[in-house]
Amino acid sequence: MKTGLEGALSMLGLARRGGRVVSGDRAVLAACKSGQAQVILLARDASENTRRRFREAAARAGVAVQEVGDKVRFGEALGQSPRAVVAVTHRGFAKAVVERLASQPAGRPGGGEESLESD
């Protein structure tokens, strides 16, 4: 099993194929407002305005945020163009992504800010 950022990106690809991921500004904001977003992943190279806007939206919705990776890698993992923000809408996939990010080897960048608590 892949761990760290690579494992999380691999899990994102699986979740996308299962229809359990939304990406892009409008789709992620809609998922937050509707209560579907379980975790939000923000690219570290997203603009400060984008990161602030989604941290605020996530806080209002009570959703964990992880700032990891970059836009190109998110896009590659999803089979799409570069993406600054991604939301996982399935609790199981969200937990798996967060667990893989938490297993990031020491000294390597890619960890996030918050964790997803289990029920």
N, C-alpha and C positions, 0 to 999 in steps of 0.2 A: 504494500500500500504506500502510495506517495504521501509525503507529509509536507508541512510548511506551505508556502505559497503555491508551489507546483501542484501539490495535492488538492488545495482549495480550488485552483483554476480547473483542474481535471474534474472535480466534483461540480463546478459551475457548468461545464460542458454537458455533463450528464443531466443536470437539473434543467438546462435549456431544452435538451432533446425531450425531456418529459413534460415540457410546458410549465415548469415551476420557477421560471426566472423572467423578470422584465428588465429592460434596460432603456436608457435614455431618460432625459429630464422629465418629460410629461408622464411617461408610463410609470416611473418610480414615484413621482409625486402622487399620482392617482392611486397607486398601490398603498402608499402611506395613508392617504385620506380614507380609503375604503377598509383599512385594517388588514389587508392581505400581506403586506410586507412583513417578513419575519426577521430579516437582517438586511442592512444596506452596506454595500461595498463601494467605497469611494476611491478613485484612482489618486495616488499621491501627486500626480502631475496635473490634476484638475485645477482650475483657477480657484483662487481664494474665495471669490464670490460663490462659485458652485459649491465648494466644500462647506461654507457657512450656511448657505441656503438648505442643503440637505441635512446638515447636523441639526438645524432648527426644526425642519420638517420631521425628522426622526424623533427628536425630543418631544414634540407635540403628540406624535403617534405612539410614543413609548417603544420605539424600535432601536435595537443596538446598531451601532455604526462601527465599521472597520475601515481604516484608511490604509490600503495596501496596494501593491502593484502599480501598474500604469495603464493608461488608456489603450495602448496598442495591445498589451497582453490580455486585457479584458476582452477586447474585440476578437482576438485570436481564439481565446477560450470559448467564445460564444459563436464563432464562425460568422462574425459580422465586422463592420467597420469599427474603428476605435470608439470605445465607450468610456465616459468619465464616471458613470454611476450605474450600479446594478442592484436590483433587489431580488432576494430569494423569497418566494412566496409559500414554500412548503417547509413546515417546521423541521421535519427530519433532514431534509437537504441543508437547511440553514444550520442546524446543529452540526452536521458533518463538516460543512465548510469552516465553521468557527473552530471546531476541534482540530482540523488540519492546520489552520492558521496558528493555533496555540502551540502546536508541536514544532513550530519553526525552530530550526537549530540555533543555538546560542551564537551571537555574533553576526547573524545574517539578517539583513533588513527584510521586512515584510509583515511583521506582526501588526496588530491593530490596536485600537484604543479600548474597546469594550468587548465584553463577552456576551453570549446568548445564554441565558439561564434556562435550565431544563425544568419542566413541570414537576 
